[in-house]
Amino acid sequence: MIVTPIKTEILHINDEFFAFLDKFVPKDLENKVLVVTSKVLALSEGSVVKPSGKFEKPSDEVHEIAKKLVDFYTEPNSSKYNIMLTIIHNTLLMNGGIDSSNAQQHFVLLPKDPYKWATDIWNYLRKKNDLKNFGVIVTDSKAFPLKWGSVGTALAFCGFKALHSRVGQEDLFGRKLEMTYVGVAEGIAIAAVLEMGEAAEAQPLCLVENISQIEFVDHPVTQEEIDALNIDIEDDAYAPILLKADWKQFKKDVE
């Protein structure tokens, strides 16, 4: 696998993203995956909130914003670090993925529809450059339980199969594999975010090539393909933990 981050100018709030792509993404994209950090997409679509100044601590406002955006959350006071665990876009993230670093004095939210972004970028660059095999991933960062450090995660993908099934293949001792799926999209996201960085690198784009287990497709991602990647909490191997969390949902006032 070859991972090449792309250094760019700063993209500001409400800047046109496809003009940004035209300026910084090369034309030679055949058999490659373009990885895009979710932050630049959120900035481009204006998914930001200016601090109101009404809260004693910025984190308190982040929590209030997150409650209204995510599918489920835990109360921050249940964490020794005053952090909310949240589920949004079928991903377990801290504080709803809201970020204040490199945020131009705003809180940057996640993009409203990562899969629409992935599909639109895929369609645009595929048509523009007459591509046959090409993929797109939208990334964010997450932490794994019991390990320090953040890693990349794929919020959305398009143009390839996100999972590679090894079911039915034999291991080194001739035993057939029964439940082995390789997370292709997730693996690419982890490698790309590691190289893109998350501080002052100014590398919100990345090209990944020579991916051994990727299978490109010639159609936009379908809902069936998205559903095949995601797992309901009840069916997850971590269900004994996830189901015991005190999950809450934001309830809008009814007049």
Secondary structure, DSSP 8 states (H G I E B T S, - for coil): -EEEEE------TT--HHHHHHHHS-S--TTEEEEEEHHHHHHHHT-EE---S-SSSHHHHHHHHHHHHSSEE--GGGSTT---EEEETTEEEEGGG-B-TTSTTSEE---S-HHHHHHHHHHHHHHHTT-SSEEEEEEEEEE-TT--SEEEEEEEEESB-SEEE-TT-B-TTS-B-SS-EEEHHHHHHHHHHHHH-SSS----EEEEE--TT--B-SS---HHHHHHH---GGGSTTHHHHTTS--B-------
